[in-house]
Every structure is written in C-alpha cells, then in structure tokens.
Amino acid sequence: MKFYDLHIKTNLSDGENSLEEMVRFAEDLGYSGVAICDNYESKEKLAELAKIIKELKTEIEVYPGVLIQAETVNQLKDMISKVREKAVVVVVAGGNYEINRAACDDPRVDILAHPESGRIDSGLDEACLEAAAKNNVAIQINFREILYSFRKQRSYSLNHIEKNIRLAEHFRVPLIVCSGAQSKWDMRAPRELVSVANVLGLEISKAFLGVTTIPQQIIEDNMKSLEGKKITEGVEIVE
Amino acid sequence: MEEKRPKPLPPSLRGRRRYIAFHVISEEQILLDDLNNTIWHTILNFLGEHGASKTDIWFAKDTYDEKKQMGLIRCSHTSVEQIRTSLALIERIGDTRVVVKVLGISGTINAAKMKFFGETKLTEFTS
C-alpha cells in the first residue's frame, strides 16, 4: 500500500526544516510520496522548488505543490490561474467562508485545507459541499490544527472537524488526511493519521482511502494533465 | 508478611487486551519517568478521567528500553485507536521535541517483544 502526505512545508516559506530533512523523515515514517506545499509567493519560487526536487536523490516520490493563502476571492482566482500549470497539487488554505466557498466552486483546486481554522463554526455549508462534490475538491483533515490547539480551542476544532467529516460523507465529498507539517516534528506516520480520522468519526476503511487512494488519484490525474495527456474530464490521449 | 491478592480470573472473564509497541524518535535521550508522565498527561487531557479509565491503560515500565527508546503500552482491545491518537498528539517531552511512532499491535507481551523488538525465544536454539 502506498501512503501519501500532500501538505508539508519546508524552509522555503515558513517551515523550519529543509526539503531534504523533511523528505528523509517522511521516508523513515513509511510514506511513499509527499507533496511540498509552500506558501505561494512568486513563479520564480515555484521554479526553484521544482529544481531542488529534481536534484534531490531519494527513494520516495516528491511532487511540487503550492499552498494558496488568499484574502479575497479575486486574489484566489488570480493565484490559481498562475500556479495550475506548474504545480502538481494545489491546496487552498481555508478559514474565511468566502474563500472556502470559492475554493469548492473551482475545479482547478485539488484540496481545501482546514476550512474550520480560526472560526467559531465549521466553515462549510450545504452549498459548499455540493459544489465540492461536483468539482471533486477534497476536504482536508489537518492534523496540525489539532496538534497545536489546546483545551477549549482543541475541543472546538475537534468538534468542527467531526461535523465536516459527517457532512462530507453525506455529500460524498472526498476526504483526505494530511499532517500539514511545518517542521519534521509535526509529521506523523500514516497509520497514526488514520487513527486520528477514525477517532473523529470516519470509518477506518474510509480513513485509509484518505492517505492512500485519494491522494494517489489526485497526483495521477494532475500529472496526466500537466504532461498534456488529459485534455478535459473524460478525454485522454492513450498511447 | 506479603499481602494476599485475589486469585487471577479465568481467561474468559479477563478483559481483552492489546499491547501497543512504540518507538520514540527524538534528538535527545528520553527517560522513563518523563515519558510516563507525558503519556498520562496527554491521555488525561485528550480523553478525560472517565475516558482514560475506560481504556484500561497501563504502561509496561519494565519493557521500556532507554537506549532504543522502545516500549509497550497495554490497553483494552476497543480503545487501541484512541490510544494511538493520544500518542500521536505528544509533541514534546520536557524540552525535547519528539514523534511517537507505533510499531504495531499485539495480543501478548511475548509476541510483541519477538515481533517488534527482535527478541528470540531461548527454546528456538535448542530445537
């Protein structure tokens, strides 16, 4: 079984450890692939990331990704159109309701990360989830949100995540479990992330899909369209 | 005189248990007492007193190896996932940042030692 973590950060943005350290640690924990999702700053930074990944010698698969932290919907759309042709994984940092909604409405987005972050509600409603199911946007269960919150705040965020899981199951939105690590000490083994999702009310078999099949599918689809093999939904060039 | 203890229950009446083998990854050495305190602190914080009592948790202190940083935790068979989550929520012990990695689950201490710590039975050499 192949395990993936599609949301880890390095010291290219606000992470602590270098890309090599993060990848080595992921390898030790038993991952077979990771996506490096640093905050989007400029196209040059993205090119630099792709170059570092190419030079890196490692056993596991490493993909360039991007985390979009937008303040307005227009800014979000602008950023997505800039990065979609270059990054394998496009993650949108949620939290603001308008951003959550816009991310769910956009088929170019792969993952909506922590929609409940910094809110007093779960950040998603029926309209968002219907759109996410239609556009195949995965909702992310972010382990770091749980790890670095305490007491009252932690119980609130657990409650919101639980609510989002229940709703996502109802609307058949894909759920993905990521560590969201900013340092190598934030990373956890894939089976631990499955346990966290299971404790929050997701069936264990479905939680496994969130670290295996669903991320793998996202990567495969995006690699195909980046290589020009996939023209549109359902139309592919087969050799 | 040694205090009298109740007779051990027959196997059918004992609770069903699992042993979780774990490995603590850290840059500095982690001592037994610090680890024990942190595990209890995290579990009580995460599950509460009532929740912790239901997991039937016991830290097998004599199995913890301070050099290899590996050990065993016993819990009831229904609460394995909860204990796993609690272990994942440990981020530092004292001032040292750590990751607790679960090596696997087993039904007895002996099987866990052989499976995950690489111990061998003495009888295997004789046959």
Contacts between the chains, C-beta under 8 A, distances in Angstrom:
chain1	res1	chain2	res2	distance
A	28	B	25	7.6
A	29	B	99	7.7
A	29	B	101	6.6
A	143	B	88	7.5
A	146	B	89	7.2
A	147	B	89	6.3
A	147	B	91	5.9
A	148	B	91	7.9
A	151	B	45	7.7
A	183	B	97	7.8
A	185	B	91	6.6
A	185	B	92	7.9
A	185	B	97	4.1
A	185	B	98	7.2
A	185	B	99	6.0
A	186	B	91	7.5
A	187	B	99	6.8
A	188	B	88	5.0
A	188	B	99	6.7
A	188	B	101	8.0
A	189	B	101	5.2
A	189	B	102	6.9
A	191	B	84	7.5
A	191	B	102	6.6
A	192	B	84	6.0
A	192	B	85	7.4
A	192	B	87	7.3
A	192	B	88	4.0
A	192	B	101	7.6
A	192	B	102	6.5
A	193	B	88	7.6
A	195	B	81	4.8
A	195	B	84	3.9
A	195	B	85	4.9
A	195	B	88	6.7
A	196	B	85	5.0
A	196	B	88	6.1
A	198	B	81	4.9
A	198	B	85	7.9
A	199	B	81	5.7
A	199	B	82	5.9
A	199	B	85	4.6
A	204	B	81	7.7
